[in-house]
Amino acid sequence: MNIFYNDKKDLLYIRFDDNKQDVINKRISENIVLDIGKDEKVIGIEILDASKNVNLNQLLPIKYEATKKVEHIREGN
Protein backbone atom coordinates (compact mmCIF):
# COMPACT_ATOMS: atom_id res chain seq x y z
CA MET A 1 0.00 0.00 0.00
CA ASN A 2 1.24 3.49 -0.87
CA ILE A 3 -0.13 6.82 0.31
CA PHE A 4 0.52 9.99 -1.68
CA TYR A 5 -0.43 13.56 -0.77
CA ASN A 6 -0.29 16.59 -3.06
CA ASP A 7 -0.54 19.76 -0.98
CA LYS A 8 -1.05 22.05 -3.98
CA LYS A 9 -4.23 20.19 -4.97
CA ASP A 10 -5.01 18.99 -1.40
CA LEU A 11 -5.41 15.53 -2.86
CA LEU A 12 -4.75 12.28 -1.02
CA TYR A 13 -4.37 9.03 -2.93
CA ILE A 14 -4.19 5.61 -1.31
CA ARG A 15 -3.01 2.84 -3.64
CA PHE A 16 -3.60 -0.76 -2.53
CA ASP A 17 -2.26 -2.64 -5.55
CA ASP A 18 0.99 -1.73 -7.35
CA ASN A 19 0.27 -3.92 -10.39
CA LYS A 20 -0.22 -1.88 -13.55
CA GLN A 21 -3.77 -2.35 -14.82
CA ASP A 22 -6.72 -0.56 -16.36
CA VAL A 23 -9.06 0.99 -13.83
CA ILE A 24 -12.52 2.50 -13.86
CA ASN A 25 -13.14 5.60 -11.75
CA LYS A 26 -16.28 5.47 -9.61
CA ARG A 27 -17.29 8.60 -7.70
CA ILE A 28 -18.98 7.56 -4.47
CA SER A 29 -19.32 11.03 -2.94
CA GLU A 30 -18.45 14.63 -3.73
CA ASN A 31 -14.88 14.15 -2.46
CA ILE A 32 -14.15 10.44 -2.90
CA VAL A 33 -13.33 8.54 -6.10
CA LEU A 34 -12.57 4.83 -6.19
CA ASP A 35 -10.30 3.22 -8.79
CA ILE A 36 -11.82 -0.16 -9.60
CA GLY A 37 -9.58 -2.76 -11.26
CA LYS A 38 -9.67 -6.40 -12.30
CA ASP A 39 -12.35 -8.54 -10.66
CA GLU A 40 -14.07 -5.38 -9.32
CA LYS A 41 -11.33 -4.91 -6.69
CA VAL A 42 -10.69 -1.45 -5.26
CA ILE A 43 -7.18 -0.54 -6.43
CA GLY A 44 -7.06 3.00 -5.05
CA ILE A 45 -8.97 5.74 -3.28
CA GLU A 46 -8.68 9.41 -4.22
CA ILE A 47 -9.79 11.94 -1.60
CA LEU A 48 -10.32 15.53 -2.69
CA ASP A 49 -10.04 18.37 -0.15
CA ALA A 50 -8.12 15.85 1.93
CA SER A 51 -7.06 18.22 4.71
CA LYS A 52 -10.75 18.92 5.40
CA ASN A 53 -11.81 15.25 5.34
CA VAL A 54 -8.91 13.26 6.79
CA ASN A 55 -6.57 13.70 9.75
CA LEU A 56 -3.39 13.70 7.66
CA ASN A 57 -1.13 13.51 10.72
CA GLN A 58 -2.41 10.00 11.46
CA LEU A 59 -1.31 8.76 8.02
CA LEU A 60 2.38 9.52 8.48
CA PRO A 61 4.72 8.53 7.07
CA ILE A 62 3.39 9.29 3.63
CA LYS A 63 5.12 9.66 0.29
CA TYR A 64 4.98 13.41 -0.16
CA GLU A 65 4.59 14.87 -3.63
CA ALA A 66 6.37 18.23 -3.72
CA THR A 67 4.77 21.11 -5.55
CA LYS A 68 8.06 22.55 -6.82
CA LYS A 69 10.69 20.70 -8.79
CA VAL A 70 13.99 20.47 -6.97
CA GLU A 71 17.14 20.28 -9.07
CA HIS A 72 20.39 18.88 -7.74
CA ILE A 73 23.47 21.06 -8.27
CA ARG A 74 26.82 19.33 -8.50
CA GLU A 75 29.74 21.24 -7.07
CA GLY A 76 32.72 21.85 -9.33
CA ASN A 77 30.73 21.93 -12.60
VOZA-686703 format. One record per residue: residue in three letters; x, y, z of N, C-alpha, C in turn. Coordinates in steps of 0.2 Angstrom, whole numbers. Layout:
<fimis>
   aa   n.xx   n.yy   n.zz  ca.xx  ca.yy  ca.zz   c.xx   c.yy   c.zz
  ALA      X      Y      Z      X      Y      Z      X      Y      Z
...
</fimis>
This chain:
<fimis>
   aa   n.xx   n.yy   n.zz  ca.xx  ca.yy  ca.zz   c.xx   c.yy   c.zz
  MET      4     -6      0      0      0      0      4      6      0
  ASN      3     11     -4      6     17     -4      1     23     -3
  ILE      3     28      0     -1     34      2      3     40     -1
  PHE      0     44     -5      3     50     -8     -2     56     -7
  TYR      2     62     -5     -2     68     -4      1     73     -8
  ASN     -3     77    -11     -1     83    -15     -4     89    -12
  ASP      0     93     -9     -3     99     -5     -5    104     -9
  LYS     -3    105    -15     -5    110    -20    -13    109    -22
  LYS    -14    103    -23    -21    101    -25    -25     98    -19
  ASP    -22     98    -13    -25     95     -7    -28     88     -9
  LEU    -25     84    -12    -27     78    -14    -23     72    -11
  LEU    -27     67     -8    -24     61     -5    -26     55     -9
  TYR    -21     51    -11    -22     45    -15    -19     39    -11
  ILE    -23     34    -10    -21     28     -7    -21     23    -12
  ARG    -16     19    -13    -15     14    -18    -14      8    -15
  PHE    -18      3    -16    -18     -4    -13    -14     -9    -17
  ASP    -14     -8    -23    -11    -13    -28     -6    -10    -32
  ASP      0    -12    -32      5     -9    -37      5    -11    -44
  ASN      1    -17    -45      1    -20    -52     -2    -15    -57
  LYS      2    -14    -63     -1     -9    -68     -7    -13    -71
  GLN    -13     -9    -71    -19    -12    -74    -24     -6    -76
  ASP    -28     -8    -80    -34     -3    -82    -38     -2    -76
  VAL    -41      4    -75    -45      5    -69    -51      9    -72
  ILE    -57      8    -68    -63     13    -69    -64     17    -63
  ASN    -65     23    -64    -66     28    -59    -73     28    -57
  LYS    -74     27    -50    -81     27    -48    -82     32    -42
  ARG    -85     38    -44    -86     43    -38    -92     41    -34
  ILE    -90     40    -27    -95     38    -22    -97     43    -18
  SER    -94     49    -18    -97     55    -15    -93     61    -18
  GLU    -95     67    -16    -92     73    -19    -85     73    -18
  ASN    -82     70    -13    -74     71    -12    -71     64    -13
  ILE    -74     59    -14    -71     52    -15    -72     49    -21
  VAL    -66     46    -24    -67     43    -30    -63     36    -29
  LEU    -66     31    -31    -63     24    -31    -60     22    -38
  ASP    -54     19    -38    -51     16    -44    -53      9    -43
  ILE    -57      6    -48    -59     -1    -48    -55     -5    -53
  GLY    -52    -10    -52    -48    -14    -56    -51    -21    -58
  LYS    -46    -25    -60    -48    -32    -61    -52    -35    -56
  ASP    -57    -39    -58    -62    -43    -53    -65    -38    -48
  GLU    -67    -32    -51    -70    -27    -47    -67    -25    -40
  LYS    -60    -26    -40    -57    -25    -33    -55    -17    -33
  VAL    -55    -14    -27    -53     -7    -26    -46     -7    -26
  ILE    -43     -3    -31    -36     -3    -32    -33      4    -29
  GLY    -37      9    -28    -35     15    -25    -41     19    -23
  ILE    -40     24    -19    -45     29    -16    -42     36    -17
  GLU    -45     40    -20    -43     47    -21    -48     51    -17
  ILE    -45     55    -12    -49     60     -8    -47     67    -10
  LEU    -52     71    -12    -52     78    -13    -53     82     -7
  ASP    -50     88     -7    -50     92     -1    -48     88      5
  ALA    -43     84      5    -41     79     10    -40     82     17
  SER    -37     88     17    -35     91     24    -42     93     27
  LYS    -47     93     24    -54     95     27    -57     88     29
  ASN    -55     83     26    -59     76     27    -55     71     30
  VAL    -49     72     31    -45     66     34    -40     69     39
  ASN    -38     66     44    -33     68     49    -26     66     46
  LEU    -23     70     42    -17     68     38    -11     66     43
  ASN    -11     69     49     -6     68     54     -6     60     56
  GLN    -12     57     55    -12     50     57    -10     45     52
  LEU     -9     48     46     -7     44     40      1     44     39
  LEU      5     47     43     12     48     42     15     41     44
  PRO     20     39     41     24     43     35     20     42     29
  ILE     20     47     25     17     46     18     22     48     13
  LYS     21     46      7     26     48      1     23     55     -1
  TYR     27     60      0     25     67     -1     27     69     -8
  GLU     22     72    -11     23     74    -18     24     82    -18
  ALA     30     84    -19     32     91    -19     29     95    -24
  THR     27    101    -23     24    106    -28     29    109    -32
  LYS     35    110    -30     40    113    -34     46    108    -36
  LYS     48    108    -42     53    104    -44     60    106    -41
  VAL     64    101    -38     70    102    -35     75    100    -39
  GLU     80    104    -41     86    101    -45     92    101    -41
  HIS     96     95    -42    102     94    -39    108     98    -42
  ILE    112    102    -39    117    105    -41    124    102    -39
  ARG    128    100    -44    134     97    -43    139    102    -42
  GLU    143    101    -36    149    106    -35    154    105    -40
  GLY    158    110    -42    164    109    -47    162    109    -54
  ASN    156    110    -56    154    110    -63    151    116    -65
</fimis>
